[in-house]
Amino acid sequence: MSIDGTDDQPYLVVDDLRVRFATEDGVVKAVDGVSFSVPRGRTLGIVGESGSGKSVTSMSILALHNPRRTEVSGSIRVDGRDIVTMPEEQVRRMRGRDMAMIFQDPASSLHPYYTVGRQIVEAHRIHNRVSKQVARKRAIEMLDRVGIPQPDRRIDAYPHEFSGGMRQRAMIAMALVNDPALIIADEPTTALDVTVQAQILELLADLQREFNSAIILITHDLGVVSQVAHDVLVMYAGRMIEAGTVDEVLRSPEHPYTVGLLESVPSLRDDPDEDLRPIKGNPPSLIHLPSGCAFHPRCAHQLGDGSPCRTLVPDLLPATGHRAACHLPAERRAEIRAAISENLEVA
């Protein structure tokens, strides 16, 4: 089942994923018990602050962590095959063919010494026994498909000759050159201006309709999630704290952290001279997590000394149609939600 409880057959199923990094200061619990699934043709947005575990989760799906320094447990099934227990050579064959990633910074992901076309050609030939001429034709087709003008000429350009938006389009072309069924986009529009950002998001939506891909969108921007995602997973300190459809989570948030994220988004109804309302405090150390709910030191609504908020890690339980991990009574959560109801236009 997908994250929203529909019966679509999932292409990706993540079950109880846990990722640990050993450091001199202790063990970093980067991801702690995350579970979700994504069917083809559907987009899951994973949101949260920096350090919440979003990118670590996406890197785990492609098995990009150093196995000598990282402990990964649970299961990650892509089209029925478990990535966690699979030999590295088999995972390597799946990358680019069955699953691909669009990285946050194409300037550092594209090799500066090789032309854009050569890099796309190489990505295609790794998984297909075709000549360079056939692969080059495929690369030109993909550059044209992602909206790069004069692709037959730009294919021989170097990354530094492309604008930021053009480099991101080239990254998307390289990720999609083998028609992968699963695409992970890690903050794909962070460094782009608003106009180019909208074009990239529209392009991803068009390509999803064309290829029927399952997409995971990693972002901190709830506005982006509301535009392109079907489902949303909110993470904090490596854990899932809220999950459901975009409409459920962004219009009826159940966790104070999700409410805080929504309150920090500018609203057209706000006084332009009024300051934004950020979440107070900083995310916790993933080596020394607080007891109970990891968010309780920053939560203005936590129940106080001796309460479950401070002593018991909350389970992800059903709440108004979706799921949330919060000890507050339903009535109290409804009051918190009502107090910001006018600012929920992001959804």
C-alpha positions, -999 to 999 in steps of 0.1 A, spaced: 0 0 0 12 35 -6 16 60 22 -19 73 19 -34 38 22 -44 33 -14 -42 -1 -30 -18 9 -58 10 -16 -62 41 0 -48 73 0 -68 94 10 -38 88 -3 -3 109 9 26 103 -10 59 118 -1 93 149 16 77 176 24 102 209 40 93 238 45 118 272 62 114 300 55 138 320 86 148 346 95 175 318 112 195 294 83 193 269 66 170 248 90 148 213 77 145 206 93 111 175 74 103 154 55 129 126 32 119 113 49 87 87 30 66 69 41 34 61 30 -1 57 47 -35 38 32 -64 46 42 -100 29 74 -112 29 89 -77 52 114 -60 62 113 -23 75 145 -8 99 140 22 102 173 42 121 185 72 149 207 84 185 200 76 197 170 96 163 154 98 174 124 78 158 132 44 189 129 22 203 99 42 171 81 35 174 88 -2 211 78 -3 202 45 14 177 37 -13 205 38 -39 229 22 -15 253 51 -18 266 50 18 301 37 25 294 1 38 326 2 60 313 32 80 276 28 78 252 3 94 219 -1 74 191 -23 86 155 -30 76 145 -36 40 144 -15 9 126 -33 -19 127 -19 -54 104 -38 -77 105 -67 -52 143 -68 -48 159 -60 -14 186 -34 -18 199 -39 17 209 -75 13 218 -73 -24 254 -76 -35 270 -43 -45 275 -54 -82 238 -60 -85 229 -27 -70 253 -10 -93 235 -25 -123 202 -12 -110 214 24 -105 206 44 -136 185 17 -151 158 9 -125 164 39 -102 182 72 -105 189 103 -85 187 140 -95 212 157 -71 209 191 -55 239 207 -71 245 198 -108 276 219 -108 294 194 -85 276 163 -99 285 169 -135 322 163 -143 337 197 -154 363 181 -177 338 162 -199 311 175 -222 275 171 -210 268 149 -240 297 125 -232 284 121 -197 249 113 -208 262 89 -235 283 71 -209 253 68 -186 233 52 -214 260 28 -226 266 14 -192 232 -2 -192 227 -7 -230 249 -25 -255 247 2 -282 272 21 -303 284 56 -294 264 70 -324 231 54 -311 238 66 -276 246 101 -288 213 102 -307 195 91 -275 213 118 -255 202 145 -280 166 132 -278 167 135 -240 183 170 -240 155 181 -264 129 164 -241 140 183 -211 138 216 -230 174 224 -238 175 245 -271 195 233 -300 204 200 -283 224 188 -313 248 216 -307 246 219 -269 254 182 -265 291 191 -270 291 219 -245 308 217 -211 288 221 -178 303 256 -172 288 267 -204 253 260 -191 233 282 -168 221 268 -135 187 259 -148 203 243 -179 226 222 -158 197 210 -138 179 200 -170 210 182 -182 211 163 -148 175 153 -153 182 141 -189 211 120 -176 189 105 -148 161 96 -172 182 85 -202 175 48 -193 138 53 -184 142 44 -147 109 36 -129 121 53 -97 135 88 -96 148 105 -64 151 143 -67 172 157 -38 164 194 -34 163 198 -73 153 234 -73 171 249 -43 197 271 -61 173 282 -89 152 313 -92 114 311 -89 107 311 -126 133 283 -134 121 264 -103 85 263 -116 98 251 -150 118 223 -135 88 212 -113 65 213 -143 91 193 -163 93 166 -136 55 163 -136 53 160 -174 80 133 -174 63 114 -147 31 114 -168 51 102 -198 72 75 -181 48 66 -152 77 69 -128 76 68 -90 92 100 -77 106 109 -43 111 146 -38 134 156 -10 128 192 0 125 217 29 100 237 9 63 230 16 53 252 -13 71 228 -37 55 198 -20 20 213 -23 26 218 -61 39 185 -72 36 158 -46 6 134 -39 18 122 -5 41 138 21 63 124 49 75 148 76 108 138 93 124 151 124 156 139 141 157 108 118 121 97 126 88 99 109 65 123 127 36 127 103 26 111 70 -4 112 47 -17 127 15 -6 163 8 -41 176 13 -44 158 47 -11 168 61 -8 204 49 -45 213 55 -49 194 87 -15 191 104 -15 169 135 21 174 148 33 207 163 64 204 142 44 203 110 24 233 123 57 251 129 69 244 94 36 258 80 38 289 102 73 297 90 60 299 54 51 335 43 14 341 37 -3 366 15 -26 373 43 2 383 68 11 418 76 42 425 53 59 443 82 54 414 106 84 390 112 82 354 101 75 329 129 104 304 128 105 273 150 124 282 181 156 264 190 177 240 170 174 204 159 188 180 184 221 161 182 216 127 165 241 112 188 224 124 220 187 125 212 163 138 239 142 113 258 106 109 248 95 129 217 127 144 201 108 176 194 97 183 230 125 207 239 113 230 211 76 223 214 55 252 229 27 227 235 44 198 252 27 185 283 54 193 308 75 174 334 68 137 338 45 136 308 49 111 279 62 140 258 94 138 278 96 101 286 80 81 258 89 80 221 55 84 204 43 59 178 30 69 144 -7 65 149 -38 72 128 -51 108 133 -79 124 112 -73 103 82 -35 102 82 -8 94 108 11 114 133 35 107 162 24 130 190 13 126 226 -10 156 227 -47 149 230 -67 152 197 -86 181 211 -55 200 218 -40 194 184 -73 206 168 -70 239 188 -34 244 176 -45 237 140 -74 261 143 -51 289 155 -32 288 122 -61 278 99 -60 311 79 -23 305 70 -28 270 55 -30 284 20 3 267 11 -17 235 5 
